[in-house]
Amino acid sequence: ATFQNQEHLGVRLGKLAAMTFGVQWIGYTFSAMLKTEKFYDMFGTGSFLLLTAYVHYRSGQTPRPTLRTDIVMCMVFAWGVRL
């Protein structure tokens, strides 16, 4: 059972890595087309917030996330918006 959990974790981490790579690639494409570096920070922050929201949403697939996870997610989200 432990091996299956680790394999499942690997699949989830792979999805998160693919999402991050995709968002960053889209940001690079816009930056390269417009020949500017203005989009790097915006897409970096966007991918950070997207992953935070996605992980929080996926944690709700099992029993409902606790108040503590909701608070932590909100704090991380606030910090990400500050970037």
HTML snippet that shows the backbone in 3Dmol.js (N, CA, C, O; Angstrom):
<script src="https://3Dmol.org/build/3Dmol-min.js"></script>
<div id="view" style="width:600px;height:400px;position:relative"></div>
<script>
const pdb = `
ATOM      1  N   ALA A   1       0.818  -1.189   0.000  1.00  0.00           N
ATOM      2  CA  ALA A   1       0.000   0.000   0.000  1.00  0.00           C
ATOM      3  C   ALA A   1       0.867   1.261   0.000  1.00  0.00           C
ATOM      4  O   ALA A   1       0.495   2.267  -0.605  1.00  0.00           O
ATOM      5  N   THR A   2       2.016   1.214   0.672  1.00  0.00           N
ATOM      6  CA  THR A   2       2.885   2.382   0.728  1.00  0.00           C
ATOM      7  C   THR A   2       3.435   2.708  -0.655  1.00  0.00           C
ATOM      8  O   THR A   2       3.508   3.877  -1.034  1.00  0.00           O
ATOM      9  N   PHE A   3       3.821   1.689  -1.409  1.00  0.00           N
ATOM     10  CA  PHE A   3       4.349   1.918  -2.749  1.00  0.00           C
ATOM     11  C   PHE A   3       3.307   2.576  -3.646  1.00  0.00           C
ATOM     12  O   PHE A   3       3.634   3.471  -4.426  1.00  0.00           O
ATOM     13  N   GLN A   4       2.065   2.141  -3.539  1.00  0.00           N
ATOM     14  CA  GLN A   4       1.002   2.732  -4.348  1.00  0.00           C
ATOM     15  C   GLN A   4       0.800   4.201  -3.989  1.00  0.00           C
ATOM     16  O   GLN A   4       0.579   5.032  -4.870  1.00  0.00           O
ATOM     17  N   ASN A   5       0.876   4.523  -2.701  1.00  0.00           N
ATOM     18  CA  ASN A   5       0.740   5.922  -2.287  1.00  0.00           C
ATOM     19  C   ASN A   5       1.880   6.766  -2.851  1.00  0.00           C
ATOM     20  O   ASN A   5       1.664   7.894  -3.293  1.00  0.00           O
ATOM     21  N   GLN A   6       3.101   6.213  -2.834  1.00  0.00           N
ATOM     22  CA  GLN A   6       4.238   6.945  -3.369  1.00  0.00           C
ATOM     23  C   GLN A   6       4.106   7.114  -4.876  1.00  0.00           C
ATOM     24  O   GLN A   6       4.444   8.166  -5.417  1.00  0.00           O
ATOM     25  N   GLU A   7       3.614   6.081  -5.556  1.00  0.00           N
ATOM     26  CA  GLU A   7       3.424   6.187  -6.992  1.00  0.00           C
ATOM     27  C   GLU A   7       2.365   7.240  -7.304  1.00  0.00           C
ATOM     28  O   GLU A   7       2.519   8.033  -8.233  1.00  0.00           O
ATOM     29  N   HIS A   8       1.297   7.240  -6.525  1.00  0.00           N
ATOM     30  CA  HIS A   8       0.246   8.237  -6.716  1.00  0.00           C
ATOM     31  C   HIS A   8       0.798   9.634  -6.462  1.00  0.00           C
ATOM     32  O   HIS A   8       0.440  10.579  -7.165  1.00  0.00           O
ATOM     33  N   LEU A   9       1.661   9.771  -5.469  1.00  0.00           N
ATOM     34  CA  LEU A   9       2.285  11.059  -5.183  1.00  0.00           C
ATOM     35  C   LEU A   9       3.151  11.501  -6.354  1.00  0.00           C
ATOM     36  O   LEU A   9       3.166  12.680  -6.708  1.00  0.00           O
ATOM     37  N   GLY A  10       3.866  10.568  -6.951  1.00  0.00           N
ATOM     38  CA  GLY A  10       4.694  10.885  -8.107  1.00  0.00           C
ATOM     39  C   GLY A  10       3.868  11.379  -9.282  1.00  0.00           C
ATOM     40  O   GLY A  10       4.277  12.299  -9.990  1.00  0.00           O
ATOM     41  N   VAL A  11       2.722  10.779  -9.489  1.00  0.00           N
ATOM     42  CA  VAL A  11       1.832  11.212 -10.572  1.00  0.00           C
ATOM     43  C   VAL A  11       1.331  12.621 -10.291  1.00  0.00           C
ATOM     44  O   VAL A  11       1.295  13.462 -11.190  1.00  0.00           O
ATOM     45  N   ARG A  12       0.944  12.881  -9.043  1.00  0.00           N
ATOM     46  CA  ARG A  12       0.465  14.225  -8.695  1.00  0.00           C
ATOM     47  C   ARG A  12       1.561  15.267  -8.858  1.00  0.00           C
ATOM     48  O   ARG A  12       1.313  16.357  -9.373  1.00  0.00           O
ATOM     49  N   LEU A  13       2.771  14.937  -8.421  1.00  0.00           N
ATOM     50  CA  LEU A  13       3.877  15.879  -8.573  1.00  0.00           C
ATOM     51  C   LEU A  13       4.192  16.117 -10.043  1.00  0.00           C
ATOM     52  O   LEU A  13       4.547  17.229 -10.433  1.00  0.00           O
ATOM     53  N   GLY A  14       4.063  15.078 -10.859  1.00  0.00           N
ATOM     54  CA  GLY A  14       4.272  15.223 -12.291  1.00  0.00           C
ATOM     55  C   GLY A  14       3.255  16.166 -12.912  1.00  0.00           C
ATOM     56  O   GLY A  14       3.602  16.979 -13.768  1.00  0.00           O
ATOM     57  N   LYS A  15       1.997  16.061 -12.485  1.00  0.00           N
ATOM     58  CA  LYS A  15       0.958  16.963 -12.990  1.00  0.00           C
ATOM     59  C   LYS A  15       1.255  18.406 -12.586  1.00  0.00           C
ATOM     60  O   LYS A  15       1.098  19.326 -13.388  1.00  0.00           O
ATOM     61  N   LEU A  16       1.682  18.597 -11.350  1.00  0.00           N
ATOM     62  CA  LEU A  16       2.011  19.948 -10.886  1.00  0.00           C
ATOM     63  C   LEU A  16       3.189  20.520 -11.656  1.00  0.00           C
ATOM     64  O   LEU A  16       3.190  21.696 -12.018  1.00  0.00           O
ATOM     65  N   ALA A  17       4.188  19.688 -11.905  1.00  0.00           N
ATOM     66  CA  ALA A  17       5.343  20.149 -12.679  1.00  0.00           C
ATOM     67  C   ALA A  17       4.931  20.510 -14.100  1.00  0.00           C
ATOM     68  O   ALA A  17       5.407  21.503 -14.651  1.00  0.00           O
ATOM     69  N   ALA A  18       4.053  19.712 -14.696  1.00  0.00           N
ATOM     70  CA  ALA A  18       3.581  19.998 -16.050  1.00  0.00           C
ATOM     71  C   ALA A  18       2.778  21.300 -16.083  1.00  0.00           C
ATOM     72  O   ALA A  18       2.908  22.088 -17.020  1.00  0.00           O
ATOM     73  N   MET A  19       1.954  21.522 -15.068  1.00  0.00           N
ATOM     74  CA  MET A  19       1.186  22.771 -15.010  1.00  0.00           C
ATOM     75  C   MET A  19       2.122  23.970 -14.902  1.00  0.00           C
ATOM     76  O   MET A  19       1.940  24.967 -15.600  1.00  0.00           O
ATOM     77  N   THR A  20       3.108  23.876 -14.043  1.00  0.00           N
ATOM     78  CA  THR A  20       4.063  24.973 -13.868  1.00  0.00           C
ATOM     79  C   THR A  20       4.809  25.238 -15.170  1.00  0.00           C
ATOM     80  O   THR A  20       4.943  26.383 -15.603  1.00  0.00           O
ATOM     81  N   PHE A  21       5.288  24.170 -15.783  1.00  0.00           N
ATOM     82  CA  PHE A  21       6.026  24.304 -17.034  1.00  0.00           C
ATOM     83  C   PHE A  21       5.148  24.944 -18.111  1.00  0.00           C
ATOM     84  O   PHE A  21       5.606  25.807 -18.860  1.00  0.00           O
ATOM     85  N   GLY A  22       3.895  24.521 -18.183  1.00  0.00           N
ATOM     86  CA  GLY A  22       2.976  25.071 -19.178  1.00  0.00           C
ATOM     87  C   GLY A  22       2.746  26.563 -18.997  1.00  0.00           C
ATOM     88  O   GLY A  22       2.796  27.330 -19.958  1.00  0.00           O
ATOM     89  N   VAL A  23       2.493  26.966 -17.762  1.00  0.00           N
ATOM     90  CA  VAL A  23       2.263  28.401 -17.491  1.00  0.00           C
ATOM     91  C   VAL A  23       3.522  29.202 -17.812  1.00  0.00           C
ATOM     92  O   VAL A  23       3.443  30.268 -18.422  1.00  0.00           O
ATOM     93  N   GLN A  24       4.672  28.696 -17.406  1.00  0.00           N
ATOM     94  CA  GLN A  24       5.924  29.403 -17.669  1.00  0.00           C
ATOM     95  C   GLN A  24       6.208  29.470 -19.178  1.00  0.00           C
ATOM     96  O   GLN A  24       6.720  30.477 -19.667  1.00  0.00           O
ATOM     97  N   TRP A  25       5.884  28.421 -19.898  1.00  0.00           N
ATOM     98  CA  TRP A  25       6.105  28.400 -21.337  1.00  0.00           C
ATOM     99  C   TRP A  25       5.205  29.425 -22.039  1.00  0.00           C
ATOM    100  O   TRP A  25       5.637  30.106 -22.969  1.00  0.00           O
ATOM    101  N   ILE A  26       3.973  29.525 -21.594  1.00  0.00           N
ATOM    102  CA  ILE A  26       3.062  30.527 -22.149  1.00  0.00           C
ATOM    103  C   ILE A  26       3.613  31.932 -21.877  1.00  0.00           C
ATOM    104  O   ILE A  26       3.592  32.791 -22.760  1.00  0.00           O
ATOM    105  N   GLY A  27       4.098  32.160 -20.671  1.00  0.00           N
ATOM    106  CA  GLY A  27       4.694  33.458 -20.339  1.00  0.00           C
ATOM    107  C   GLY A  27       5.907  33.759 -21.190  1.00  0.00           C
ATOM    108  O   GLY A  27       6.088  34.891 -21.639  1.00  0.00           O
ATOM    109  N   TYR A  28       6.742  32.756 -21.417  1.00  0.00           N
ATOM    110  CA  TYR A  28       7.919  32.950 -22.268  1.00  0.00           C
ATOM    111  C   TYR A  28       7.501  33.292 -23.693  1.00  0.00           C
ATOM    112  O   TYR A  28       8.100  34.155 -24.334  1.00  0.00           O
ATOM    113  N   THR A  29       6.471  32.612 -24.183  1.00  0.00           N
ATOM    114  CA  THR A  29       6.013  32.851 -25.547  1.00  0.00           C
ATOM    115  C   THR A  29       5.554  34.299 -25.718  1.00  0.00           C
ATOM    116  O   THR A  29       5.922  34.960 -26.690  1.00  0.00           O
ATOM    117  N   PHE A  30       4.750  34.789 -24.773  1.00  0.00           N
ATOM    118  CA  PHE A  30       4.318  36.185 -24.839  1.00  0.00           C
ATOM    119  C   PHE A  30       5.511  37.127 -24.762  1.00  0.00           C
ATOM    120  O   PHE A  30       5.588  38.096 -25.517  1.00  0.00           O
ATOM    121  N   SER A  31       6.426  36.852 -23.867  1.00  0.00           N
ATOM    122  CA  SER A  31       7.592  37.720 -23.703  1.00  0.00           C
ATOM    123  C   SER A  31       8.462  37.723 -24.954  1.00  0.00           C
ATOM    124  O   SER A  31       8.965  38.773 -25.354  1.00  0.00           O
ATOM    125  N   ALA A  32       8.642  36.575 -25.566  1.00  0.00           N
ATOM    126  CA  ALA A  32       9.470  36.496 -26.770  1.00  0.00           C
ATOM    127  C   ALA A  32       8.802  37.195 -27.944  1.00  0.00           C
ATOM    128  O   ALA A  32       9.468  37.882 -28.719  1.00  0.00           O
ATOM    129  N   MET A  33       7.493  37.026 -28.080  1.00  0.00           N
ATOM    130  CA  MET A  33       6.782  37.669 -29.192  1.00  0.00           C
ATOM    131  C   MET A  33       6.806  39.197 -29.059  1.00  0.00           C
ATOM    132  O   MET A  33       6.986  39.911 -30.045  1.00  0.00           O
ATOM    133  N   LEU A  34       6.626  39.680 -27.843  1.00  0.00           N
ATOM    134  CA  LEU A  34       6.576  41.121 -27.625  1.00  0.00           C
ATOM    135  C   LEU A  34       7.942  41.720 -27.289  1.00  0.00           C
ATOM    136  O   LEU A  34       8.068  42.933 -27.122  1.00  0.00           O
ATOM    137  N   LYS A  35       8.953  40.872 -27.193  1.00  0.00           N
ATOM    138  CA  LYS A  35      10.327  41.297 -26.898  1.00  0.00           C
ATOM    139  C   LYS A  35      10.391  42.175 -25.648  1.00  0.00           C
ATOM    140  O   LYS A  35      10.931  43.281 -25.662  1.00  0.00           O
ATOM    141  N   THR A  36       9.825  41.645 -24.580  1.00  0.00           N
ATOM    142  CA  THR A  36       9.830  42.352 -23.301  1.00  0.00           C
ATOM    143  C   THR A  36       9.995  41.336 -22.177  1.00  0.00           C
ATOM    144  O   THR A  36       9.738  40.146 -22.363  1.00  0.00           O
ATOM    145  N   GLU A  37      10.415  41.801 -21.038  1.00  0.00           N
ATOM    146  CA  GLU A  37      10.545  40.937 -19.867  1.00  0.00           C
ATOM    147  C   GLU A  37       9.471  41.227 -18.829  1.00  0.00           C
ATOM    148  O   GLU A  37       9.551  40.741 -17.701  1.00  0.00           O
ATOM    149  N   LYS A  38       8.479  42.005 -19.196  1.00  0.00           N
ATOM    150  CA  LYS A  38       7.443  42.414 -18.254  1.00  0.00           C
ATOM    151  C   LYS A  38       6.571  41.256 -17.778  1.00  0.00           C
ATOM    152  O   LYS A  38       5.975  41.332 -16.703  1.00  0.00           O
ATOM    153  N   PHE A  39       6.492  40.202 -18.554  1.00  0.00           N
ATOM    154  CA  PHE A  39       5.563  39.126 -18.232  1.00  0.00           C
ATOM    155  C   PHE A  39       6.148  38.073 -17.291  1.00  0.00           C
ATOM    156  O   PHE A  39       5.394  37.272 -16.737  1.00  0.00           O
ATOM    157  N   TYR A  40       7.443  38.050 -17.096  1.00  0.00           N
ATOM    158  CA  TYR A  40       8.066  36.993 -16.292  1.00  0.00           C
ATOM    159  C   TYR A  40       7.530  36.959 -14.866  1.00  0.00           C
ATOM    160  O   TYR A  40       7.132  35.900 -14.383  1.00  0.00           O
ATOM    161  N   ASP A  41       7.515  38.089 -14.197  1.00  0.00           N
ATOM    162  CA  ASP A  41       7.023  38.125 -12.819  1.00  0.00           C
ATOM    163  C   ASP A  41       5.538  37.813 -12.749  1.00  0.00           C
ATOM    164  O   ASP A  41       5.085  37.109 -11.846  1.00  0.00           O
ATOM    165  N   MET A  42       4.784  38.338 -13.705  1.00  0.00           N
ATOM    166  CA  MET A  42       3.340  38.110 -13.706  1.00  0.00           C
ATOM    167  C   MET A  42       3.022  36.615 -13.886  1.00  0.00           C
ATOM    168  O   MET A  42       2.169  36.071 -13.184  1.00  0.00           O
ATOM    169  N   PHE A  43       3.698  35.970 -14.811  1.00  0.00           N
ATOM    170  CA  PHE A  43       3.424  34.553 -15.020  1.00  0.00           C
ATOM    171  C   PHE A  43       4.013  33.690 -13.906  1.00  0.00           C
ATOM    172  O   PHE A  43       3.470  32.629 -13.598  1.00  0.00           O
ATOM    173  N   GLY A  44       5.105  34.125 -13.303  1.00  0.00           N
ATOM    174  CA  GLY A  44       5.650  33.400 -12.156  1.00  0.00           C
ATOM    175  C   GLY A  44       4.685  33.419 -10.983  1.00  0.00           C
ATOM    176  O   GLY A  44       4.440  32.396 -10.345  1.00  0.00           O
ATOM    177  N   THR A  45       4.140  34.604 -10.710  1.00  0.00           N
ATOM    178  CA  THR A  45       3.142  34.733  -9.654  1.00  0.00           C
ATOM    179  C   THR A  45       1.879  33.966 -10.009  1.00  0.00           C
ATOM    180  O   THR A  45       1.280  33.314  -9.154  1.00  0.00           O
ATOM    181  N   GLY A  46       1.477  34.042 -11.267  1.00  0.00           N
ATOM    182  CA  GLY A  46       0.286  33.323 -11.712  1.00  0.00           C
ATOM    183  C   GLY A  46       0.409  31.821 -11.542  1.00  0.00           C
ATOM    184  O   GLY A  46      -0.532  31.159 -11.105  1.00  0.00           O
ATOM    185  N   SER A  47       1.571  31.283 -11.889  1.00  0.00           N
ATOM    186  CA  SER A  47       1.751  29.834 -11.726  1.00  0.00           C
ATOM    187  C   SER A  47       1.776  29.453 -10.249  1.00  0.00           C
ATOM    188  O   SER A  47       1.260  28.402  -9.869  1.00  0.00           O
ATOM    189  N   PHE A  48       2.375  30.305  -9.415  1.00  0.00           N
ATOM    190  CA  PHE A  48       2.400  30.047  -7.976  1.00  0.00           C
ATOM    191  C   PHE A  48       0.975  30.010  -7.412  1.00  0.00           C
ATOM    192  O   PHE A  48       0.628  29.108  -6.651  1.00  0.00           O
ATOM    193  N   LEU A  49       0.156  30.995  -7.790  1.00  0.00           N
ATOM    194  CA  LEU A  49      -1.221  31.047  -7.303  1.00  0.00           C
ATOM    195  C   LEU A  49      -2.057  29.912  -7.876  1.00  0.00           C
ATOM    196  O   LEU A  49      -2.894  29.345  -7.174  1.00  0.00           O
ATOM    197  N   LEU A  50      -1.841  29.579  -9.134  1.00  0.00           N
ATOM    198  CA  LEU A  50      -2.567  28.472  -9.759  1.00  0.00           C
ATOM    199  C   LEU A  50      -2.275  27.157  -9.041  1.00  0.00           C
ATOM    200  O   LEU A  50      -3.191  26.388  -8.747  1.00  0.00           O
ATOM    201  N   LEU A  51      -1.013  26.903  -8.763  1.00  0.00           N
ATOM    202  CA  LEU A  51      -0.656  25.666  -8.073  1.00  0.00           C
ATOM    203  C   LEU A  51      -1.191  25.640  -6.649  1.00  0.00           C
ATOM    204  O   LEU A  51      -1.626  24.594  -6.167  1.00  0.00           O
ATOM    205  N   THR A  52      -1.161  26.782  -5.977  1.00  0.00           N
ATOM    206  CA  THR A  52      -1.710  26.846  -4.619  1.00  0.00           C
ATOM    207  C   THR A  52      -3.194  26.515  -4.622  1.00  0.00           C
ATOM    208  O   THR A  52      -3.661  25.718  -3.808  1.00  0.00           O
ATOM    209  N   ALA A  53      -3.927  27.125  -5.533  1.00  0.00           N
ATOM    210  CA  ALA A  53      -5.367  26.871  -5.613  1.00  0.00           C
ATOM    211  C   ALA A  53      -5.649  25.430  -6.023  1.00  0.00           C
ATOM    212  O   ALA A  53      -6.564  24.803  -5.488  1.00  0.00           O
ATOM    213  N   TYR A  54      -4.876  24.899  -6.963  1.00  0.00           N
ATOM    214  CA  TYR A  54      -5.083  23.522  -7.437  1.00  0.00           C
ATOM    215  C   TYR A  54      -4.822  22.513  -6.327  1.00  0.00           C
ATOM    216  O   TYR A  54      -5.609  21.587  -6.129  1.00  0.00           O
ATOM    217  N   VAL A  55      -3.723  22.687  -5.607  1.00  0.00           N
ATOM    218  CA  VAL A  55      -3.401  21.753  -4.524  1.00  0.00           C
ATOM    219  C   VAL A  55      -4.460  21.827  -3.432  1.00  0.00           C
ATOM    220  O   VAL A  55      -4.846  20.799  -2.875  1.00  0.00           O
ATOM    221  N   HIS A  56      -4.931  23.022  -3.122  1.00  0.00           N
ATOM    222  CA  HIS A  56      -5.980  23.161  -2.110  1.00  0.00           C
ATOM    223  C   HIS A  56      -7.269  22.493  -2.582  1.00  0.00           C
ATOM    224  O   HIS A  56      -7.945  21.814  -1.809  1.00  0.00           O
ATOM    225  N   TYR A  57      -7.602  22.690  -3.847  1.00  0.00           N
ATOM    226  CA  TYR A  57      -8.803  22.051  -4.404  1.00  0.00           C
ATOM    227  C   TYR A  57      -8.672  20.534  -4.365  1.00  0.00           C
ATOM    228  O   TYR A  57      -9.611  19.836  -3.981  1.00  0.00           O
ATOM    229  N   ARG A  58      -7.502  20.021  -4.763  1.00  0.00           N
ATOM    230  CA  ARG A  58      -7.299  18.567  -4.781  1.00  0.00           C
ATOM    231  C   ARG A  58      -7.292  17.989  -3.368  1.00  0.00           C
ATOM    232  O   ARG A  58      -7.659  16.830  -3.176  1.00  0.00           O
ATOM    233  N   SER A  59      -6.884  18.771  -2.392  1.00  0.00           N
ATOM    234  CA  SER A  59      -6.917  18.266  -1.018  1.00  0.00           C
ATOM    235  C   SER A  59      -8.352  18.094  -0.552  1.00  0.00           C
ATOM    236  O   SER A  59      -8.610  17.370   0.410  1.00  0.00           O
ATOM    237  N   GLY A  60      -9.280  18.746  -1.218  1.00  0.00           N
ATOM    238  CA  GLY A  60     -10.692  18.614  -0.886  1.00  0.00           C
ATOM    239  C   GLY A  60     -11.337  17.386  -1.489  1.00  0.00           C
ATOM    240  O   GLY A  60     -12.514  17.129  -1.242  1.00  0.00           O
ATOM    241  N   GLN A  61     -10.591  16.616  -2.281  1.00  0.00           N
ATOM    242  CA  GLN A  61     -11.145  15.402  -2.880  1.00  0.00           C
ATOM    243  C   GLN A  61     -11.346  14.322  -1.824  1.00  0.00           C
ATOM    244  O   GLN A  61     -12.247  13.491  -1.940  1.00  0.00           O
ATOM    245  N   THR A  62     -10.513  14.338  -0.805  1.00  0.00           N
ATOM    246  CA  THR A  62     -10.695  13.474   0.349  1.00  0.00           C
ATOM    247  C   THR A  62     -11.616  14.234   1.285  1.00  0.00           C
ATOM    248  O   THR A  62     -12.238  15.202   0.848  1.00  0.00           O
ATOM    249  N   PRO A  63     -11.734  13.860   2.518  1.00  0.00           N
ATOM    250  CA  PRO A  63     -12.616  14.662   3.388  1.00  0.00           C
ATOM    251  C   PRO A  63     -12.280  16.145   3.301  1.00  0.00           C
ATOM    252  O   PRO A  63     -11.135  16.526   3.058  1.00  0.00           O
ATOM    253  N   ARG A  64     -13.281  16.956   3.500  1.00  0.00           N
ATOM    254  CA  ARG A  64     -13.168  18.418   3.378  1.00  0.00           C
ATOM    255  C   ARG A  64     -11.915  18.936   4.074  1.00  0.00           C
ATOM    256  O   ARG A  64     -11.609  18.528   5.194  1.00  0.00           O
ATOM    257  N   PRO A  65     -11.166  19.866   3.389  1.00  0.00           N
ATOM    258  CA  PRO A  65      -9.999  20.453   4.056  1.00  0.00           C
ATOM    259  C   PRO A  65     -10.406  21.115   5.372  1.00  0.00           C
ATOM    260  O   PRO A  65     -11.521  21.618   5.513  1.00  0.00           O
ATOM    261  N   THR A  66      -9.507  21.105   6.301  1.00  0.00           N
ATOM    262  CA  THR A  66      -9.780  21.677   7.613  1.00  0.00           C
ATOM    263  C   THR A  66      -9.673  23.200   7.565  1.00  0.00           C
ATOM    264  O   THR A  66      -9.184  23.770   6.590  1.00  0.00           O
ATOM    265  N   LEU A  67     -10.129  23.834   8.610  1.00  0.00           N
ATOM    266  CA  LEU A  67     -10.012  25.287   8.725  1.00  0.00           C
ATOM    267  C   LEU A  67      -8.548  25.706   8.647  1.00  0.00           C
ATOM    268  O   LEU A  67      -8.217  26.736   8.060  1.00  0.00           O
ATOM    269  N   ARG A  68      -7.685  24.905   9.239  1.00  0.00           N
ATOM    270  CA  ARG A  68      -6.255  25.218   9.219  1.00  0.00           C
ATOM    271  C   ARG A  68      -5.721  25.250   7.792  1.00  0.00           C
ATOM    272  O   ARG A  68      -4.968  26.160   7.443  1.00  0.00           O
ATOM    273  N   THR A  69      -6.092  24.274   6.954  1.00  0.00           N
ATOM    274  CA  THR A  69      -5.610  24.286   5.575  1.00  0.00           C
ATOM    275  C   THR A  69      -6.209  25.452   4.792  1.00  0.00           C
ATOM    276  O   THR A  69      -5.555  26.018   3.917  1.00  0.00           O
ATOM    277  N   ASP A  70      -7.463  25.811   5.112  1.00  0.00           N
ATOM    278  CA  ASP A  70      -8.071  26.976   4.465  1.00  0.00           C
ATOM    279  C   ASP A  70      -7.306  28.253   4.820  1.00  0.00           C
ATOM    280  O   ASP A  70      -7.050  29.088   3.952  1.00  0.00           O
ATOM    281  N   ILE A  71      -6.947  28.400   6.076  1.00  0.00           N
ATOM    282  CA  ILE A  71      -6.219  29.588   6.533  1.00  0.00           C
ATOM    283  C   ILE A  71      -4.832  29.635   5.899  1.00  0.00           C
ATOM    284  O   ILE A  71      -4.395  30.685   5.429  1.00  0.00           O
ATOM    285  N   VAL A  72      -4.146  28.500   5.887  1.00  0.00           N
ATOM    286  CA  VAL A  72      -2.807  28.460   5.283  1.00  0.00           C
ATOM    287  C   VAL A  72      -2.884  28.799   3.801  1.00  0.00           C
ATOM    288  O   VAL A  72      -2.054  29.553   3.293  1.00  0.00           O
ATOM    289  N   MET A  73      -3.875  28.247   3.103  1.00  0.00           N
ATOM    290  CA  MET A  73      -4.024  28.543   1.686  1.00  0.00           C
ATOM    291  C   MET A  73      -4.277  30.034   1.464  1.00  0.00           C
ATOM    292  O   MET A  73      -3.706  30.627   0.548  1.00  0.00           O
ATOM    293  N   CYS A  74      -5.114  30.638   2.281  1.00  0.00           N
ATOM    294  CA  CYS A  74      -5.383  32.071   2.157  1.00  0.00           C
ATOM    295  C   CYS A  74      -4.125  32.899   2.423  1.00  0.00           C
ATOM    296  O   CYS A  74      -3.886  33.898   1.745  1.00  0.00           O
ATOM    297  N   MET A  75      -3.330  32.493   3.395  1.00  0.00           N
ATOM    298  CA  MET A  75      -2.092  33.217   3.699  1.00  0.00           C
ATOM    299  C   MET A  75      -1.094  33.090   2.549  1.00  0.00           C
ATOM    300  O   MET A  75      -0.453  34.070   2.169  1.00  0.00           O
ATOM    301  N   VAL A  76      -0.962  31.885   1.996  1.00  0.00           N
ATOM    302  CA  VAL A  76      -0.063  31.679   0.866  1.00  0.00           C
ATOM    303  C   VAL A  76      -0.554  32.477  -0.337  1.00  0.00           C
ATOM    304  O   VAL A  76       0.240  33.076  -1.063  1.00  0.00           O
ATOM    305  N   PHE A  77      -1.864  32.479  -0.539  1.00  0.00           N
ATOM    306  CA  PHE A  77      -2.440  33.226  -1.650  1.00  0.00           C
ATOM    307  C   PHE A  77      -2.176  34.720  -1.474  1.00  0.00           C
ATOM    308  O   PHE A  77      -1.816  35.397  -2.437  1.00  0.00           O
ATOM    309  N   ALA A  78      -2.350  35.241  -0.267  1.00  0.00           N
ATOM    310  CA  ALA A  78      -2.083  36.660  -0.009  1.00  0.00           C
ATOM    311  C   ALA A  78      -0.628  36.998  -0.257  1.00  0.00           C
ATOM    312  O   ALA A  78      -0.322  38.052  -0.815  1.00  0.00           O
ATOM    313  N   TRP A  79       0.273  36.118   0.150  1.00  0.00           N
ATOM    314  CA  TRP A  79       1.689  36.329  -0.078  1.00  0.00           C
ATOM    315  C   TRP A  79       1.989  36.308  -1.577  1.00  0.00           C
ATOM    316  O   TRP A  79       2.794  37.106  -2.059  1.00  0.00           O
ATOM    317  N   GLY A  80       1.348  35.402  -2.315  1.00  0.00           N
ATOM    318  CA  GLY A  80       1.557  35.336  -3.746  1.00  0.00           C
ATOM    319  C   GLY A  80       1.056  36.568  -4.476  1.00  0.00           C
ATOM    320  O   GLY A  80       1.696  37.036  -5.417  1.00  0.00           O
ATOM    321  N   VAL A  81      -0.074  37.093  -4.054  1.00  0.00           N
ATOM    322  CA  VAL A  81      -0.622  38.311  -4.668  1.00  0.00           C
ATOM    323  C   VAL A  81       0.319  39.488  -4.397  1.00  0.00           C
ATOM    324  O   VAL A  81       0.465  40.381  -5.232  1.00  0.00           O
ATOM    325  N   ARG A  82       0.946  39.479  -3.238  1.00  0.00           N
ATOM    326  CA  ARG A  82       1.887  40.543  -2.879  1.00  0.00           C
ATOM    327  C   ARG A  82       3.066  40.578  -3.846  1.00  0.00           C
ATOM    328  O   ARG A  82       3.633  41.642  -4.095  1.00  0.00           O
ATOM    329  N   LEU A  83       3.437  39.422  -4.389  1.00  0.00           N
ATOM    330  CA  LEU A  83       4.562  39.381  -5.322  1.00  0.00           C
ATOM    331  C   LEU A  83       4.252  40.204  -6.546  1.00  0.00           C
ATOM    332  O   LEU A  83       5.078  40.296  -7.454  1.00  0.00           O
TER     333      LEU A  83
END
`;
const viewer = $3Dmol.createViewer("view");
viewer.addModel(pdb, "pdb");
viewer.setStyle({}, {cartoon: {color: "spectrum"}});
viewer.zoomTo();
viewer.render();
</script>
